[in-house]
Amino acid sequence: MKNLTKLMTGIVAAVALTSFAQAGEVLDKVMAESKMIVATNSEYPPASYLNAQGEFEGFDVDVAKELAKRMGVEVSFINPAWEAITSGKWGGRWQVAIGSMTPTPARAEVLDFPAVYYYTPAALYVHKDASYMSAEDVKGKKIGASAGSTYESYLNKTLKLDEEYSPAFDFLIEPGEIRTYETDTNVMDDLRLGDGVRLDAGVSSVPNIMEAVKNNYPLRIVGEPLFFEPLAVVVAKGDDEFSQKVGAIIDEMGADGTLKELSLKWFGADLVSTQAE
């Protein structure tokens, strides 16, 4: 697995950063207390979600559990708002975020990305009864996305991804209105009401869309993927030792096949070893 050293180069030098911890403080705290709190998403199946018993499950959750196991600590999960995670203002409420986050230059100003752990395509989706056949067909329509996500940035034409990890892409959608929601599931809930009732289309990850279809949401994907996202493990700035420790373990999990095994388990495909060319 690659880590995101290149993405961080230049950004750190250009931005005056406020450290959230002294060097080694977070790592020392986690190891001394033998526990780690991980921020993730409760409505992003099959990556992370709450099961019928109210417990966190999914690919991201299993990655976090394996990370904690290899660190020799217990793990617990928290479900903060996405905007709270991306803000970098964690205040010690959690130490790691494993929630399928795409590293971007803007996010790298306040967060560290120790390692990429898988890749996923993003796509346009509509109600199954809609007539749209391409991204161009939804020009001027109401398009939904989760607030603060790369999908919202794509619709706003502000999305910037590191070229080393993401193939080049074009902005193919011309929304008439962009509607933002707390989660992707909320977007799908509105779209399932019918074509054009509240929304005309949405943008999300292909695995997330396919999981919704599996759960009887009347949706379908339109056209080819809009872009491919590298998804990274996230820590707050201020503790290089902790960041390096987390990154080394995730790299190890990629090298020994653990991440691939978990990807096959949850996605039915290897989203770890390969990405779009």
Secondary structure, 3 states (H helix, E strand, C coil): CCCCHHHHCCHHHHCCCCCCCCCCHHHHHHHHHCEEEEECCCEECCCEEECCCCCEECHHHHHHHHHHHHHCCEEEEECCCHHHHHHCCCCCCCCEEEEEECCCCCHHHCEEEEEEEEEEEEEEEEECCCCCCCHHHHCCCEEEEECCCHHHHHHCCCCCCCCCCCCCCCCCCCCCEEEEECCHHHHHHHHCCCCCCCCCEEEEEHHHHHHHHHCCCCEEEEEEEEEEEEEEEEEECCCHHHHHHHHHHHHHHHHCCHHHHHHHHHHCCCCCCCCCC
